[in-house]
Amino acid sequence: MELIRNFPFFSIMIAMFSGPVCSVLPGKVARVVNACVIVIVGIMSAVLLGYLYVTGESFVYMMGHFPAPWGNEIRAGVLEAGMAMFFCIVMLLSVLGGIKKLFDEVVVSKHNLYYILVGLMLSSLLALVYTNDLFTAYVFVEINTISACGLIMIRENGRTIEAAVRYMIMSLIGSAMILLGICMIYDLTGHLLMSNIKESVAAMTAGGTYPEPLLCTIALMSVGLAIKCALFPFHSWLPDAYGYSTVSSAAILSSLVSKGYIFLLIKIIYRVIGFDVYKGSGVIDVMFIFGLAGMIFGSVSAIRESDVRRMIAYSSVAQIGYIFMGIGMGTQFGMVAAVFHILSHASTKSLLFISAIGLTDVSGGSRKFIELTGSGYRNRIAGLSFAIGALSMVGVPLFSGFISKLLFAEAAINLSGRMLPVFIVLGISTILNAIYFMKTVIRIYTPVDESPYPRAHMRQLPLYSMVLCAFVILNVVLGVMSDPIIGLIGQGLTMFD
């Protein structure tokens, strides 16, 4: 076996064992180890992506000595390797962008604990991307949940503890539904490996056997993952979780955690149930409706907020609605648009959270809109970065958000029964996006005669400035070089079959 075929397994294990290593290290050393691990995993993912792109084929890595259906497997294709590389980029920038604030938000003695949680989070995301075993996916769903809960409550104030408890309650409800679905699919098929389950489901569908249990299974796993993604109306935990955690935690949670669950759902649709079977189940229609509703209600909630971080958090509800709308279209092009929006939203949301903290720092630490007046002048790099992120969310050309909305519109053309709702809700949502994001941009660039708050000196924040610049570049690259990325997504989805 070629060494490169071990890279997915190595990536998961390196990230996982970085946790125990960081537990016995001082905070500063743990930070360096954590950053090095993310970089190493990112490089391996990039090399793997290049290898898979050249070969044009996916491969399966068998763990241990037992073949299917008893053994555990990892599967790597273009889409998995690309998503793993992208997750590493966003996680590294999110962690680096919040390093300075971590000293204000978390006691120094717990910094190594923070990097343990980040390492476990990365390993769980990589496992969700690569695993070919449904129960292994569930195990890492729980690791992801525990890590996310720790990242929320490590700040140790009343709001974060309350947010973590609410997150845990909702997340465990979703986990229970996923586990019930896995138990039922195992009972129906006798398999846990995704490819084996798909063969059995296809045979069951062709023979017309067990249609009701299969429908119940699909619904349980889909709704369970929707709850964990904070799809409307299961989003009540999200504003506090994103709004009151550390800035790095907010960036990681909003840009990566929900995307890992969505990617697992896409794998279940293609590699467990089968796209045609899933489309015919009717569950996809429910996802479509909730996606449209989330686009509207998430934006309306964001407009009503006077706290900039909670406003950004509610925006995530709307953006997750976009992704589920794409999945709910029930077409290959709609799925491509949904996957591209995963990339667009992840890069933009982290940019918004990290730039927002720079604006609040020069506004006396206040997150209220009235206090942010003129903050774009007091912290120029944060103001410009926030404006670019806002323009991307609205859908202005040159940025990734424009490509996302264009893909959704193109996917809906001539789509019977769905074209009109998509165009109407897409238009309304874009207007609502413009209202709350442009309101914020206008506020931060409204001059004030005499500000009681000092200006930020960018020379004192070189790492913060570089992180924001990197996120802006990533956003622009997704916006102006979208064709090859869309091609890779399409190729990866084809490999799923």
Steps between C-alpha positions, in 0.01 A plus 500: 500500500626847411589715799268779386199272547571504874467879516129510601566260789817685600313832493229380737744334739747790508221745581352270762825426683600865500241534779675277757833655401369853560359395840848473650646809332498867606248718319752667268656170395156342456408787268806438282437123493136554407589739217766260369253210503242699302767603247629142462149361452422778254812423295420127495144581388632725221742231379221242513272732303763538229550122485127428472448772240775351280382140538132594469402217733407458866640230726402312814741447789426189706577539871625181667497149357130449441341583163143613443241451636670452841792740475516878521587707197606849401416633156676785323395682185552844352217654701612350831863607458400848386262545791764378748754749362246783515402415858868514602548842338195651669578343837862622497397855413217495757733389778771750406250785464381458859832435676528848648143499631545154650713652777209731592229235467656184648720465808860418404500172690232366265659597169636150447147364561376731226746354250405146605142583400614653170701186420206273579273721293732474200527122532122462518448719193758300304336174608157623387653590165692176443316217678326231298333350808172634632554411866851648497339817368266500800791458743675803354173695495503461879868598525415806293210583731709473816781706349260770386336513842841542662597777258182687594522471879877536547449873543325417829241770545128465553400560139745248353406230750131554424576497126702179535217327690245602236735387226556165671128436551410573136805321369427185702146494364649506151756234592228273638306524175813424297577196715143372468525540124830309491353220713203472265712498185721232655192297588371534143824430316739328744780738399676809635737569209346762275554324168349174631197683641442672166492167317249359747282813490496485118390135514231580757367788292496293182312223680261738676582356843492692829409841349367647827800402720737631232313831485511525879875431494564770241289749696672427832853546367408807296315681779767404753772658287276799426466564875876485545547737204254752655265492203186707568299435718765310703727803539410634844837401650709668231501878579629460855748226406657712226441836662659448842782248441859606431562658161695198373228266626229704329696495173558123521145415607329714238727412209593135559290306751165524322678445165641169622146380577371624165781319320406181687138548390614533138701178536193325642289624209746377237686209660253349749146554373568581136414834341196373306360312800547802726338728245201270472452473876341844538737597782689716253185708448482571874866603498427736211211668685695541825796634302283771342345585836843524663618745234219738590464457876875496564536831318199654676648403838834651398332830410338519844833455685689790655803284591743464209620149589148365550406663170780308327386185679140536377639554152637145522144369537414663168816371331439143619156542347668572166693173519191294582310675223768380257482146636120515484502582129572134442738551209873455448544870424307595813733281704805663337361842598445378858857368530644820355299700752656292778837639387368852449324521835790346693753750365270801536353427843841460662606825337197678646543368855871577514467846347206578731717442807743761370214749470367430850850531650520862381146566627560444868429128466134573423323295235202734471457671165483849647845458657651376172447835331821597320683184606599436138725807523643399837596154374539529126597140418209361705257750346608422143494125564152517653377702202641242256340215696168687501518561124566130447199404712280739304623352172712773341709384200870411550421331830403141578144582609415625152604168344293309756183691421567478128539121526176467698315708240645298211413174676137611536448594134244271336464306825132412507320604819811652656621772266252768610539443878879502467508824303252675730667395825849558356400856409335570837793353691750707303308818581486405868874419496567845358288666769682363804851476358500836326344657809802378695750616238340846493511511879871414526585759234285780641746771613491625857639839603667383819529134584577398859669185369860480373605384156655157447862497384533230238874475552420359844266239348696351207362145537140622528542713188656213304216265596237747379691555176523122450123462548434781253731336244328164555162663442615673182662180368169317545328786320728547197637146459176313554496297177774248593361474853150430368651243266673325791175495698314348207775243449495413869123453509525276193760290683251453785292282272 
